[in-house]
Amino acid sequence: MDIRRVDEHRKRDHLPLLLLADEQEGMVERYLTRGTMFALDMDGATAGVCVVTDEGDRVLEIKNLAVDPAYQRRGLGRALIEFVADRARGRFDTLQVGTGDSPLTVPFYEACGFVRHHRVENFFPDNYDHPIVEAGVLLKDMVYLRREL
């Protein structure tokens, strides 16, 4: 397993993975150019990606975290989070993530040490051009979780 920073051809080379975590390309484009992107490689292939942005006030936000389904449930998402957290310590105080209130994603982040912080009501209907459904749940609000570094 190798984690590397991606500076070029982010969209061209990694869009299918990015769309696993954020299924509307226009939303991905909003943060992709201003964020820092990392890719996790295994067996000569990119198995996962993570995009983070500096939100000010020493807060670093995970905007996109995706692992190829063929590599899921092997700890790679957690490895990307720990890599980002280790690199951010000393420069940031908080790592946060916004996600839908889904039975798949919220428990994953809580298991990685994040706690619920706040929510943005109607985020998904207001920002996406189609309904977003995850694990049979229609996503409405964005839930923000935080982890102190």
TIVO-2410 file (N, C-alpha, C; in nm, 3 decimals):
# residues 149
REC num residu      c1      c2      c3 atome chaine
REC   1      M   0.085  -0.118   0.000     N      A
REC   1      M   0.000   0.000   0.000    CA      A
REC   1      M   0.088   0.124   0.000     C      A
REC   2      D   0.056   0.216  -0.088     N      A
REC   2      D   0.131   0.341  -0.100    CA      A
REC   2      D   0.030   0.455  -0.114     C      A
REC   3      I   0.051   0.563  -0.038     N      A
REC   3      I  -0.035   0.681  -0.050    CA      A
REC   3      I   0.049   0.794  -0.105     C      A
REC   4      R  -0.002   0.858  -0.209     N      A
REC   4      R   0.072   0.965  -0.276    CA      A
REC   4      R  -0.019   1.086  -0.297     C      A
REC   5      R   0.043   1.202  -0.307     N      A
REC   5      R  -0.030   1.323  -0.339    CA      A
REC   5      R  -0.051   1.328  -0.490     C      A
REC   6      V  -0.169   1.372  -0.531     N      A
REC   6      V  -0.202   1.383  -0.673    CA      A
REC   6      V  -0.216   1.530  -0.707     C      A
REC   7      D  -0.131   1.577  -0.797     N      A
REC   7      D  -0.134   1.718  -0.835    CA      A
REC   7      D  -0.182   1.741  -0.978     C      A
REC   8      E  -0.173   1.641  -1.062     N      A
REC   8      E  -0.210   1.658  -1.203    CA      A
REC   8      E  -0.316   1.556  -1.244     C      A
REC   9      H  -0.397   1.595  -1.341     N      A
REC   9      H  -0.495   1.506  -1.403    CA      A
REC   9      H  -0.588   1.440  -1.301     C      A
REC  10      R  -0.625   1.515  -1.199     N      A
REC  10      R  -0.710   1.461  -1.093    CA      A
REC  10      R  -0.843   1.409  -1.148     C      A
REC  11      K  -0.910   1.496  -1.220     N      A
REC  11      K  -1.042   1.459  -1.272    CA      A
REC  11      K  -1.029   1.352  -1.379     C      A
REC  12      R  -0.939   1.372  -1.472     N      A
REC  12      R  -0.923   1.278  -1.583    CA      A
REC  12      R  -0.892   1.137  -1.534     C      A
REC  13      D  -0.802   1.127  -1.438     N      A
REC  13      D  -0.754   0.996  -1.394    CA      A
REC  13      D  -0.837   0.932  -1.283     C      A
REC  14      H  -0.915   1.014  -1.209     N      A
REC  14      H  -0.978   0.961  -1.088    CA      A
REC  14      H  -1.128   0.987  -1.075     C      A
REC  15      L  -1.190   1.041  -1.178     N      A
REC  15      L  -1.332   1.076  -1.167    CA      A
REC  15      L  -1.421   0.958  -1.127     C      A
REC  16      P  -1.405   0.840  -1.184     N      A
REC  16      P  -1.493   0.730  -1.142    CA      A
REC  16      P  -1.487   0.703  -0.991     C      A
REC  17      L  -1.370   0.709  -0.932     N      A
REC  17      L  -1.359   0.690  -0.787    CA      A
REC  17      L  -1.423   0.807  -0.712     C      A
REC  18      L  -1.394   0.929  -0.755     N      A
REC  18      L  -1.451   1.046  -0.689    CA      A
REC  18      L  -1.604   1.042  -0.690     C      A
REC  19      L  -1.661   0.993  -0.799     N      A
REC  19      L  -1.806   0.987  -0.811    CA      A
REC  19      L  -1.869   0.880  -0.721     C      A
REC  20      L  -1.790   0.788  -0.669     N      A
REC  20      L  -1.842   0.692  -0.573    CA      A
REC  20      L  -1.883   0.762  -0.444     C      A
REC  21      A  -1.809   0.865  -0.407     N      A
REC  21      A  -1.836   0.937  -0.282    CA      A
REC  21      A  -1.925   1.059  -0.301     C      A
REC  22      D  -1.926   1.113  -0.421     N      A
REC  22      D  -2.004   1.234  -0.450    CA      A
REC  22      D  -2.052   1.220  -0.593     C      A
REC  23      E  -2.176   1.177  -0.610     N      A
REC  23      E  -2.221   1.131  -0.741    CA      A
REC  23      E  -2.256   1.238  -0.842     C      A
REC  24      Q  -2.242   1.365  -0.807     N      A
REC  24      Q  -2.269   1.471  -0.903    CA      A
REC  24      Q  -2.138   1.540  -0.939     C      A
REC  25      E  -2.100   1.529  -1.065     N      A
REC  25      E  -1.971   1.580  -1.112    CA      A
REC  25      E  -1.952   1.728  -1.081     C      A
REC  26      G  -2.056   1.808  -1.094     N      A
REC  26      G  -2.046   1.950  -1.065    CA      A
REC  26      G  -2.008   1.979  -0.921     C      A
REC  27      M  -2.056   1.897  -0.830     N      A
REC  27      M  -2.020   1.913  -0.690    CA      A
REC  27      M  -1.873   1.878  -0.667     C      A
REC  28      V  -1.825   1.774  -0.733     N      A
REC  28      V  -1.684   1.736  -0.723    CA      A
REC  28      V  -1.596   1.850  -0.773     C      A
REC  29      E  -1.636   1.909  -0.884     N      A
REC  29      E  -1.557   2.018  -0.943    CA      A
REC  29      E  -1.545   2.138  -0.849     C      A
REC  30      R  -1.642   2.159  -0.761     N      A
REC  30      R  -1.640   2.272  -0.668    CA      A
REC  30      R  -1.519   2.269  -0.574     C      A
REC  31      Y  -1.478   2.150  -0.534     N      A
REC  31      Y  -1.368   2.140  -0.437    CA      A
REC  31      Y  -1.241   2.077  -0.493     C      A
REC  32      L  -1.250   2.013  -0.607     N      A
REC  32      L  -1.135   1.939  -0.658    CA      A
REC  32      L  -1.016   2.029  -0.687     C      A
REC  33      T  -1.040   2.145  -0.745     N      A
REC  33      T  -0.927   2.232  -0.781    CA      A
REC  33      T  -0.868   2.305  -0.660     C      A
REC  34      R  -0.947   2.327  -0.556     N      A
REC  34      R  -0.894   2.399  -0.440    CA      A
REC  34      R  -0.845   2.306  -0.329     C      A
REC  35      G  -0.872   2.177  -0.344     N      A
REC  35      G  -0.833   2.082  -0.241    CA      A
REC  35      G  -0.700   2.015  -0.270     C      A
REC  36      T  -0.654   1.941  -0.170     N      A
REC  36      T  -0.536   1.856  -0.183    CA      A
REC  36      T  -0.587   1.714  -0.197     C      A
REC  37      M  -0.534   1.644  -0.297     N      A
REC  37      M  -0.582   1.509  -0.325    CA      A
REC  37      M  -0.473   1.407  -0.300     C      A
REC  38      F  -0.516   1.294  -0.241     N      A
REC  38      F  -0.427   1.182  -0.218    CA      A
REC  38      F  -0.488   1.057  -0.281     C      A
REC  39      A  -0.402   0.970  -0.331     N      A
REC  39      A  -0.446   0.842  -0.387    CA      A
REC  39      A  -0.374   0.730  -0.315     C      A
REC  40      L  -0.448   0.625  -0.288     N      A
REC  40      L  -0.392   0.505  -0.225    CA      A
REC  40      L  -0.382   0.399  -0.333     C      A
REC  41      D  -0.261   0.351  -0.355     N      A
REC  41      D  -0.235   0.252  -0.458    CA      A
REC  41      D  -0.207   0.116  -0.396     C      A
REC  42      M  -0.263   0.013  -0.459     N      A
REC  42      M  -0.236  -0.125  -0.419    CA      A
REC  42      M  -0.225  -0.210  -0.545     C      A
REC  43      D  -0.128  -0.296  -0.548     N      A
REC  43      D  -0.113  -0.389  -0.661    CA      A
REC  43      D  -0.109  -0.316  -0.795     C      A
REC  44      G  -0.049  -0.197  -0.799     N      A
REC  44      G  -0.034  -0.122  -0.922    CA      A
REC  44      G  -0.158  -0.048  -0.968     C      A
REC  45      A  -0.261  -0.045  -0.885     N      A
REC  45      A  -0.385   0.023  -0.920    CA      A
REC  45      A  -0.424   0.121  -0.809     C      A
REC  46      T  -0.495   0.227  -0.847     N      A
REC  46      T  -0.546   0.321  -0.747    CA      A
REC  46      T  -0.671   0.260  -0.686     C      A
REC  47      A  -0.664   0.232  -0.556     N      A
REC  47      A  -0.773   0.167  -0.484    CA      A
REC  47      A  -0.861   0.266  -0.410     C      A
REC  48      G  -0.807   0.386  -0.381     N      A
REC  48      G  -0.885   0.485  -0.307    CA      A
REC  48      G  -0.832   0.624  -0.327     C      A
REC  49      V  -0.918   0.722  -0.299     N      A
REC  49      V  -0.880   0.864  -0.309    CA      A
REC  49      V  -0.939   0.940  -0.191     C      A
REC  50      C  -0.875   1.053  -0.162     N      A
REC  50      C  -0.923   1.143  -0.058    CA      A
REC  50      C  -0.888   1.285  -0.099     C      A
REC  51      V  -0.986   1.375  -0.089     N      A
REC  51      V  -0.965   1.516  -0.118    CA      A
REC  51      V  -0.997   1.594   0.008     C      A
REC  52      V  -0.905   1.681   0.051     N      A
REC  52      V  -0.925   1.762   0.170    CA      A
REC  52      V  -0.906   1.910   0.136     C      A
REC  53      T  -0.978   1.995   0.210     N      A
REC  53      T  -0.967   2.140   0.189    CA      A
REC  53      T  -0.945   2.210   0.322     C      A
REC  54      D  -0.871   2.319   0.315     N      A
REC  54      D  -0.850   2.406   0.431    CA      A
REC  54      D  -0.971   2.497   0.443     C      A
REC  55      E  -1.047   2.482   0.550     N      A
REC  55      E  -1.169   2.560   0.571    CA      A
REC  55      E  -1.146   2.681   0.660     C      A
REC  56      G  -1.020   2.710   0.693     N      A
REC  56      G  -0.989   2.824   0.780    CA      A
REC  56      G  -1.004   2.786   0.927     C      A
REC  57      D  -0.956   2.871   1.014     N      A
REC  57      D  -0.964   2.848   1.160    CA      A
REC  57      D  -0.905   2.714   1.200     C      A
REC  58      R  -0.802   2.669   1.127     N      A
REC  58      R  -0.729   2.545   1.156    CA      A
REC  58      R  -0.817   2.420   1.145     C      A
REC  59      V  -0.917   2.427   1.052     N      A
REC  59      V  -1.005   2.314   1.024    CA      A
REC  59      V  -0.974   2.261   0.885     C      A
REC  60      L  -0.946   2.133   0.878     N      A
REC  60      L  -0.925   2.063   0.751    CA      A
REC  60      L  -1.046   1.975   0.728     C      A
REC  61      E  -1.104   1.982   0.607     N      A
REC  61      E  -1.225   1.907   0.580    CA      A
REC  61      E  -1.203   1.801   0.473     C      A
REC  62      I  -1.249   1.680   0.502     N      A
REC  62      I  -1.252   1.574   0.403    CA      A
REC  62      I  -1.373   1.601   0.314     C      A
REC  63      K  -1.347   1.630   0.187     N      A
REC  63      K  -1.455   1.657   0.093    CA      A
REC  63      K  -1.494   1.531   0.015     C      A
REC  64      N  -1.400   1.440   0.000     N      A
REC  64      N  -1.427   1.320  -0.076    CA      A
REC  64      N  -1.337   1.209  -0.025     C      A
REC  65      L  -1.394   1.096   0.007     N      A
REC  65      L  -1.319   0.978   0.048    CA      A
REC  65      L  -1.387   0.859  -0.019     C      A
REC  66      A  -1.316   0.793  -0.107     N      A
REC  66      A  -1.375   0.682  -0.181    CA      A
REC  66      A  -1.275   0.569  -0.196     C      A
REC  67      V  -1.326   0.448  -0.184     N      A
REC  67      V  -1.246   0.327  -0.205    CA      A
REC  67      V  -1.318   0.242  -0.309     C      A
REC  68      D  -1.245   0.198  -0.408     N      A
REC  68      D  -1.298   0.111  -0.512    CA      A
REC  68      D  -1.368  -0.009  -0.445     C      A
REC  69      P  -1.489  -0.043  -0.490     N      A
REC  69      P  -1.560  -0.155  -0.427    CA      A
REC  69      P  -1.480  -0.285  -0.420     C      A
REC  70      A  -1.392  -0.308  -0.514     N      A
REC  70      A  -1.310  -0.430  -0.512    CA      A
REC  70      A  -1.212  -0.432  -0.395     C      A
REC  71      Y  -1.187  -0.315  -0.334     N      A
REC  71      Y  -1.090  -0.304  -0.225    CA      A
REC  71      Y  -1.154  -0.264  -0.092     C      A
REC  72      Q  -1.287  -0.255  -0.089     N      A
REC  72      Q  -1.354  -0.210   0.033    CA      A
REC  72      Q  -1.348  -0.316   0.142     C      A
REC  73      R  -1.368  -0.269   0.265     N      A
REC  73      R  -1.370  -0.351   0.386    CA      A
REC  73      R  -1.233  -0.413   0.416     C      A
REC  74      R  -1.128  -0.340   0.378     N      A
REC  74      R  -0.991  -0.383   0.406    CA      A
REC  74      R  -0.916  -0.278   0.488     C      A
REC  75      G  -0.985  -0.175   0.535     N      A
REC  75      G  -0.921  -0.073   0.616    CA      A
REC  75      G  -0.855   0.039   0.536     C      A
REC  76      L  -0.881   0.045   0.406     N      A
REC  76      L  -0.814   0.146   0.323    CA      A
REC  76      L  -0.870   0.286   0.346     C      A
REC  77      G  -1.002   0.297   0.366     N      A
REC  77      G  -1.060   0.427   0.397    CA      A
REC  77      G  -1.003   0.481   0.528     C      A
REC  78      R  -0.995   0.396   0.627     N      A
REC  78      R  -0.936   0.435   0.756    CA      A
REC  78      R  -0.789   0.473   0.738     C      A
REC  79      A  -0.717   0.399   0.654     N      A
REC  79      A  -0.575   0.430   0.630    CA      A
REC  79      A  -0.560   0.569   0.567     C      A
REC  80      L  -0.648   0.603   0.474     N      A
REC  80      L  -0.643   0.737   0.415    CA      A
REC  80      L  -0.672   0.845   0.519     C      A
REC  81      I  -0.771   0.821   0.604     N      A
REC  81      I  -0.802   0.918   0.711    CA      A
REC  81      I  -0.683   0.935   0.803     C      A
REC  82      E  -0.622   0.826   0.845     N      A
REC  82      E  -0.507   0.836   0.937    CA      A
REC  82      E  -0.389   0.905   0.870     C      A
REC  83      F  -0.368   0.879   0.743     N      A
REC  83      F  -0.261   0.947   0.668    CA      A
REC  83      F  -0.285   1.097   0.668     C      A
REC  84      V  -0.406   1.137   0.635     N      A
REC  84      V  -0.441   1.280   0.631    CA      A
REC  84      V  -0.427   1.341   0.771     C      A
REC  85      A  -0.477   1.273   0.872     N      A
REC  85      A  -0.470   1.325   1.010    CA      A
REC  85      A  -0.324   1.343   1.053     C      A
REC  86      D  -0.241   1.245   1.025     N      A
REC  86      D  -0.098   1.254   1.063    CA      A
REC  86      D  -0.030   1.372   0.995     C      A
REC  87      R  -0.061   1.394   0.868     N      A
REC  87      R  -0.001   1.506   0.795    CA      A
REC  87      R  -0.053   1.641   0.843     C      A
REC  88      A  -0.176   1.644   0.894     N      A
REC  88      A  -0.240   1.769   0.934    CA      A
REC  88      A  -0.203   1.813   1.075     C      A
REC  89      R  -0.166   1.721   1.160     N      A
REC  89      R  -0.134   1.755   1.299    CA      A
REC  89      R  -0.026   1.863   1.305     C      A
REC  90      G  -0.051   1.962   1.389     N      A
REC  90      G   0.042   2.073   1.404    CA      A
REC  90      G   0.005   2.192   1.318     C      A
REC  91      R  -0.058   2.167   1.204     N      A
REC  91      R  -0.103   2.277   1.117    CA      A
REC  91      R  -0.252   2.300   1.131     C      A
REC  92      F  -0.326   2.195   1.170     N      A
REC  92      F  -0.471   2.202   1.189    CA      A
REC  92      F  -0.504   2.145   1.326     C      A
REC  93      D  -0.614   2.193   1.383     N      A
REC  93      D  -0.662   2.142   1.512    CA      A
REC  93      D  -0.773   2.040   1.495     C      A
REC  94      T  -0.846   2.051   1.384     N      A
REC  94      T  -0.967   1.971   1.365    CA      A
REC  94      T  -0.972   1.914   1.224     C      A
REC  95      L  -1.013   1.789   1.216     N      A
REC  95      L  -1.044   1.726   1.089    CA      A
REC  95      L  -1.195   1.705   1.089     C      A
REC  96      Q  -1.262   1.755   0.985     N      A
REC  96      Q  -1.407   1.739   0.979    CA      A
REC  96      Q  -1.448   1.678   0.846     C      A
REC  97      V  -1.569   1.624   0.847     N      A
REC  97      V  -1.626   1.566   0.726    CA      A
REC  97      V  -1.775   1.594   0.726     C      A
REC  98      G  -1.829   1.624   0.609     N      A
REC  98      G  -1.973   1.638   0.592    CA      A
REC  98      G  -2.023   1.522   0.508     C      A
REC  99      T  -2.130   1.461   0.552     N      A
REC  99      T  -2.183   1.344   0.483    CA      A
REC  99      T  -2.333   1.336   0.503     C      A
REC 100      G  -2.396   1.253   0.424     N      A
REC 100      G  -2.538   1.229   0.444    CA      A
REC 100      G  -2.560   1.146   0.570     C      A
REC 101      D  -2.677   1.159   0.628     N      A
REC 101      D  -2.710   1.084   0.750    CA      A
REC 101      D  -2.749   0.942   0.711     C      A
REC 102      S  -2.646   0.867   0.675     N      A
REC 102      S  -2.664   0.733   0.620    CA      A
REC 102      S  -2.614   0.627   0.718     C      A
REC 103      P  -2.680   0.511   0.721     N      A
REC 103      P  -2.633   0.404   0.809    CA      A
REC 103      P  -2.502   0.340   0.763     C      A
REC 104      L  -2.452   0.379   0.647     N      A
REC 104      L  -2.321   0.329   0.601    CA      A
REC 104      L  -2.208   0.423   0.639     C      A
REC 105      T  -2.226   0.552   0.615     N      A
REC 105      T  -2.113   0.644   0.630    CA      A
REC 105      T  -2.095   0.697   0.772     C      A
REC 106      V  -2.203   0.735   0.838     N      A
REC 106      V  -2.188   0.793   0.972    CA      A
REC 106      V  -2.121   0.695   1.069     C      A
REC 107      P  -2.166   0.569   1.077     N      A
REC 107      P  -2.097   0.475   1.167    CA      A
REC 107      P  -1.950   0.453   1.131     C      A
REC 108      F  -1.918   0.456   1.002     N      A
REC 108      F  -1.778   0.443   0.962    CA      A
REC 108      F  -1.694   0.557   1.021     C      A
REC 109      Y  -1.741   0.681   1.003     N      A
REC 109      Y  -1.665   0.794   1.055    CA      A
REC 109      Y  -1.660   0.793   1.207     C      A
REC 110      E  -1.768   0.753   1.271     N      A
REC 110      E  -1.767   0.744   1.418    CA      A
REC 110      E  -1.665   0.640   1.463     C      A
REC 111      A  -1.654   0.530   1.392     N      A
REC 111      A  -1.555   0.427   1.425    CA      A
REC 111      A  -1.412   0.477   1.405     C      A
REC 112      C  -1.397   0.581   1.323     N      A
REC 112      C  -1.266   0.642   1.298    CA      A
REC 112      C  -1.239   0.758   1.394     C      A
REC 113      G  -1.322   0.775   1.497     N      A
REC 113      G  -1.297   0.876   1.599    CA      A
REC 113      G  -1.367   1.009   1.580     C      A
REC 114      F  -1.456   1.020   1.482     N      A
REC 114      F  -1.530   1.143   1.459    CA      A
REC 114      F  -1.655   1.144   1.546     C      A
REC 115      V  -1.698   1.264   1.585     N      A
REC 115      V  -1.823   1.280   1.659    CA      A
REC 115      V  -1.910   1.382   1.586     C      A
REC 116      R  -2.041   1.363   1.597     N      A
REC 116      R  -2.134   1.456   1.533    CA      A
REC 116      R  -2.113   1.597   1.588     C      A
REC 117      H  -2.113   1.694   1.498     N      A
REC 117      H  -2.091   1.833   1.538    CA      A
REC 117      H  -2.212   1.921   1.507     C      A
REC 118      H  -2.255   1.921   1.380     N      A
REC 118      H  -2.372   1.999   1.342    CA      A
REC 118      H  -2.429   1.944   1.211     C      A
REC 119      R  -2.540   1.999   1.168     N      A
REC 119      R  -2.599   1.955   1.042    CA      A
REC 119      R  -2.646   2.077   0.963     C      A
REC 120      V  -2.650   2.060   0.831     N      A
REC 120      V  -2.703   2.163   0.741    CA      A
REC 120      V  -2.830   2.105   0.682     C      A
REC 121      E  -2.943   2.163   0.720     N      A
REC 121      E  -3.072   2.112   0.675    CA      A
REC 121      E  -3.091   2.131   0.524     C      A
REC 122      N  -3.153   2.033   0.463     N      A
REC 122      N  -3.188   2.034   0.321    CA      A
REC 122      N  -3.069   2.049   0.226     C      A
REC 123      F  -2.951   2.013   0.271     N      A
REC 123      F  -2.832   2.030   0.187    CA      A
REC 123      F  -2.845   1.954   0.055     C      A
REC 124      F  -2.886   1.830   0.060     N      A
REC 124      F  -2.889   1.750  -0.062    CA      A
REC 124      F  -2.998   1.796  -0.159     C      A
REC 125      P  -3.121   1.819  -0.115     N      A
REC 125      P  -3.220   1.870  -0.212    CA      A
REC 125      P  -3.183   2.007  -0.268     C      A
REC 126      D  -3.116   2.090  -0.188     N      A
REC 126      D  -3.079   2.224  -0.232    CA      A
REC 126      D  -2.959   2.229  -0.325     C      A
REC 127      N  -2.874   2.125  -0.324     N      A
REC 127      N  -2.748   2.130  -0.398    CA      A
REC 127      N  -2.730   2.025  -0.506     C      A
REC 128      Y  -2.818   1.927  -0.512     N      A
REC 128      Y  -2.806   1.822  -0.611    CA      A
REC 128      Y  -2.926   1.825  -0.704     C      A
REC 129      D  -2.903   1.790  -0.830     N      A
REC 129      D  -3.011   1.798  -0.928    CA      A
REC 129      D  -3.097   1.672  -0.934     C      A
REC 130      H  -3.071   1.578  -0.843     N      A
REC 130      H  -3.150   1.456  -0.835    CA      A
REC 130      H  -3.147   1.405  -0.691     C      A
REC 131      P  -3.243   1.323  -0.653     N      A
REC 131      P  -3.242   1.268  -0.518    CA      A
REC 131      P  -3.118   1.180  -0.496     C      A
REC 132      I  -3.060   1.190  -0.378     N      A
REC 132      I  -2.945   1.108  -0.341    CA      A
REC 132      I  -2.994   1.004  -0.240     C      A
REC 133      V  -2.976   0.877  -0.275     N      A
REC 133      V  -3.020   0.768  -0.189    CA      A
REC 133      V  -2.898   0.682  -0.158     C      A
REC 134      E  -2.879   0.653  -0.030     N      A
REC 134      E  -2.768   0.567   0.012    CA      A
REC 134      E  -2.822   0.464   0.111     C      A
REC 135      A  -2.796   0.339   0.086     N      A
REC 135      A  -2.842   0.229   0.171    CA      A
REC 135      A  -2.993   0.236   0.194     C      A
REC 136      G  -3.065   0.276   0.089     N      A
REC 136      G  -3.209   0.284   0.097    CA      A
REC 136      G  -3.263   0.407   0.168     C      A
REC 137      V  -3.174   0.499   0.207     N      A
REC 137      V  -3.214   0.620   0.278    CA      A
REC 137      V  -3.204   0.739   0.184     C      A
REC 138      L  -3.312   0.815   0.171     N      A
REC 138      L  -3.311   0.940   0.094    CA      A
REC 138      L  -3.240   1.045   0.177     C      A
REC 139      L  -3.127   1.094   0.126     N      A
REC 139      L  -3.048   1.190   0.203    CA      A
REC 139      L  -3.106   1.330   0.189     C      A
REC 140      K  -3.121   1.397   0.301     N      A
REC 140      K  -3.177   1.531   0.305    CA      A
REC 140      K  -3.075   1.628   0.366     C      A
REC 141      D  -3.035   1.604   0.489     N      A
REC 141      D  -2.944   1.694   0.560    CA      A
REC 141      D  -2.799   1.647   0.550     C      A
REC 142      M  -2.708   1.744   0.551     N      A
REC 142      M  -2.564   1.714   0.560    CA      A
REC 142      M  -2.528   1.711   0.707     C      A
REC 143      V  -2.468   1.601   0.751     N      A
REC 143      V  -2.423   1.585   0.888    CA      A
REC 143      V  -2.273   1.610   0.892     C      A
REC 144      Y  -2.230   1.702   0.979     N      A
REC 144      Y  -2.087   1.727   0.994    CA      A
REC 144      Y  -2.038   1.656   1.120     C      A
REC 145      L  -1.927   1.586   1.101     N      A
REC 145      L  -1.861   1.517   1.212    CA      A
REC 145      L  -1.720   1.574   1.224     C      A
REC 146      R  -1.671   1.578   1.347     N      A
REC 146      R  -1.537   1.633   1.370    CA      A
REC 146      R  -1.452   1.540   1.455     C      A
REC 147      R  -1.325   1.552   1.431     N      A
REC 147      R  -1.225   1.477   1.510    CA      A
REC 147      R  -1.112   1.574   1.543     C      A
REC 148      E  -1.084   1.587   1.670     N      A
REC 148      E  -0.975   1.675   1.711    CA      A
REC 148      E  -0.842   1.609   1.679     C      A
REC 149      L  -0.748   1.689   1.634     N      A
REC 149      L  -0.616   1.637   1.599    CA      A
REC 149      L  -0.519   1.659   1.714     C      A
***
